[in-house]
């Protein structure tokens, strides 16, 4: 199974996991609201709106930005 980046829209936590993360334990709300960003890779991407930086195989998903409706990814 591929290793993917996930980010919680509520608390901004970003993790690498090979499957969907647990929704329990969110520090901002009752449950995490995980959004799958991208498969883990070697290219650095940073969101101009929320500041999240990840290393992905290709351009990450724009949905689920904690600071706006959509992420605005920049390749570093």
KOLMARVEX-917504 format. One record per residue: z, y, x of N, C-alpha, C, O in turn; residue number from 0. Coordinates in steps of 0.2 Angstrom, whole numbers, plus 2048, in hexadecimal, padded with zeros to 3 digits. Layout:
N
REC	n.z	n.y	n.x	ca.z	ca.y	ca.x	c.z	c.y	c.x	o.z	o.y	o.x	k
REC	Z	Y	X	Z	Y	X	Z	Y	X	Z	Y	X	NUM
...
END
This chain:
76
REC	n.z	n.y	n.x	ca.z	ca.y	ca.x	c.z	c.y	c.x	o.z	o.y	o.x	k
REC	800	7FA	804	800	800	800	800	806	804	803	806	80A	0
REC	7FC	80B	802	7FC	812	806	802	816	806	805	816	801	1
REC	803	819	80B	809	81E	80B	806	825	809	801	827	80C	2
REC	80A	828	804	808	82E	801	80D	833	801	813	832	802	3
REC	80B	839	801	810	83F	800	811	840	7F9	80C	841	7F5	4
REC	817	842	7F7	819	843	7F0	81E	84A	7F1	821	84A	7F5	5
REC	81D	84E	7EC	821	854	7EC	824	855	7E4	820	854	7E0	6
REC	82A	856	7E4	82E	858	7DE	82C	85F	7DC	82E	864	7DF	7
REC	829	860	7D6	828	867	7D4	82E	86B	7D2	82E	871	7D2	8
REC	834	867	7D1	83A	86B	7CF	83E	86D	7D5	840	873	7D5	9
REC	83F	869	7DA	843	86A	7DF	840	86B	7E6	843	86D	7EB	10
REC	839	86A	7E6	835	86B	7EC	836	866	7F1	833	867	7F7	11
REC	83A	861	7F0	83A	85B	7F5	833	858	7F6	830	857	7F1	12
REC	832	857	7FD	82B	854	7FE	82D	84D	802	831	84E	807	13
REC	82A	848	800	82C	841	804	825	83D	805	820	83E	801	14
REC	826	839	80A	820	834	80A	823	82D	807	829	82B	809	15
REC	81F	82A	803	821	824	800	81B	81F	7FF	815	822	7FE	16
REC	81C	819	7FF	816	814	7FD	815	813	7F6	811	80E	7F4	17
REC	819	816	7F2	819	815	7EA	81C	81B	7E7	81F	81F	7EA	18
REC	81C	81B	7E1	81F	821	7DD	826	821	7DE	82A	81C	7DD	19
REC	829	827	7E0	830	828	7E1	834	827	7DB	832	828	7D5	20
REC	83B	826	7DC	83F	826	7D6	840	82D	7D3	840	832	7D7	21
REC	841	82E	7CD	841	834	7C9	849	837	7C9	84A	83C	7C8	22
REC	84D	832	7CB	854	834	7CB	856	838	7D1	853	838	7D6	23
REC	85C	83C	7D0	85F	840	7D6	85C	847	7D8	85D	849	7DD	24
REC	858	84A	7D3	855	850	7D4	85B	856	7D5	85F	856	7D0	25
REC	85B	85A	7DA	860	85F	7DA	85F	865	7D6	864	869	7D5	26
REC	859	866	7D3	857	86C	7CF	857	86A	7C8	859	86F	7C4	27
REC	856	864	7C6	855	863	7BE	858	85B	7BE	85A	858	7C2	28
REC	858	859	7B8	85B	852	7B6	856	84D	7BA	859	848	7BC	29
REC	850	84E	7BA	84C	849	7BD	846	84C	7C2	844	852	7C1	30
REC	844	849	7C7	83F	84B	7CC	838	84B	7C7	838	846	7C3	31
REC	834	84F	7C9	82D	84F	7C6	828	84F	7CC	825	854	7CE	32
REC	827	848	7CE	823	847	7D4	81C	848	7D3	819	846	7CE	33
REC	819	84B	7D8	811	84C	7D8	80F	849	7DE	811	84B	7E3	34
REC	80A	844	7DD	807	841	7E3	802	847	7E7	7FD	849	7E3	35
REC	803	848	7ED	7FF	84D	7F0	7F9	84A	7F4	7F4	84D	7F3	36
REC	7FA	845	7F8	7F5	843	7FC	7F7	83C	800	7FD	83B	800	37
REC	7F3	839	802	7F4	833	807	7F6	836	80E	7F3	83B	810	38
REC	7FB	833	811	7FD	835	817	7F8	835	81C	7F4	82F	81D	39
REC	7F7	83A	821	7F1	839	826	7F3	83E	82C	7F9	83F	82D	40
REC	7EE	840	82F	7EF	844	835	7EE	84B	835	7EF	84F	83A	41
REC	7EB	84E	830	7E9	855	82F	7EE	859	82B	7F1	857	826	42
REC	7F0	85E	82E	7F5	862	82C	7F3	867	826	7ED	86A	827	43
REC	7F6	867	821	7F5	86C	81B	7FB	870	819	800	86D	819	44
REC	7FA	876	818	800	87A	815	7FE	87E	80F	7F9	880	80E	45
REC	803	87E	80A	802	881	804	804	889	805	809	88A	807	46
REC	7FF	88D	804	800	894	804	805	897	7FF	809	89C	801	47
REC	806	894	7FA	80B	896	7F5	812	894	7F5	816	898	7F5	48
REC	813	88D	7F7	81A	88B	7F8	81C	889	7FF	822	888	800	49
REC	817	889	803	819	888	80A	81A	881	80D	81B	87F	812	50
REC	818	87C	808	819	875	80A	813	873	80F	80E	875	80E	51
REC	815	870	814	810	86D	819	811	866	819	816	863	81A	52
REC	80B	862	819	80A	85B	819	804	859	81E	800	85D	81F	53
REC	804	853	820	7FF	850	824	7FB	84B	81F	7FE	846	81D	54
REC	7F5	84C	81E	7F1	848	819	7EB	846	81C	7E8	849	820	55
REC	7E8	841	819	7E1	83E	81B	7DC	843	818	7D6	844	81B	56
REC	7DD	846	812	7D8	84B	80F	7DC	850	80C	7E2	850	80B	57
REC	7D8	855	809	7DB	85B	806	7E0	858	800	7DE	855	7FC	58
REC	7E6	85B	800	7EB	859	7FB	7E9	85B	7F4	7E5	860	7F3	59
REC	7ED	858	7EF	7EC	85A	7E8	7EF	861	7E7	7F4	863	7EA	60
REC	7EB	865	7E3	7EE	86C	7E2	7F3	86C	7DC	7F6	871	7DB	61
REC	7F4	867	7D8	7F8	867	7D2	800	866	7D5	801	863	7DA	62
REC	804	869	7D1	80B	868	7D2	80F	86D	7D7	814	86B	7D9	63
REC	80C	873	7D8	80F	877	7DD	816	87A	7DA	816	87C	7D4	64
REC	81B	879	7DE	822	87C	7DB	822	883	7DA	826	886	7D6	65
REC	81E	887	7DE	81E	88E	7DE	818	891	7D9	818	897	7D8	66
REC	814	88D	7D7	80E	890	7D3	80B	88A	7CF	80E	884	7CF	67
REC	806	88B	7CB	803	886	7C7	800	881	7CC	800	87B	7CB	68
REC	7FC	884	7D1	7F8	87F	7D6	7FA	881	7DD	7FB	887	7DF	69
REC	7FA	87C	7E1	7FA	87D	7E9	7F4	880	7EB	7EF	87F	7E8	70
REC	7F5	884	7F0	7EF	887	7F4	7EF	885	7FB	7F2	888	7FF	71
REC	7EC	87F	7FC	7ED	87C	803	7E8	87F	808	7E3	881	806	72
REC	7EB	880	80E	7E7	882	814	7E7	87D	819	7ED	87A	81B	73
REC	7E2	87B	81C	7E2	876	822	7E4	87A	828	7E2	880	829	74
REC	7E9	877	82B	7EC	87A	832	7E8	878	838	7EA	87A	83D	75
END
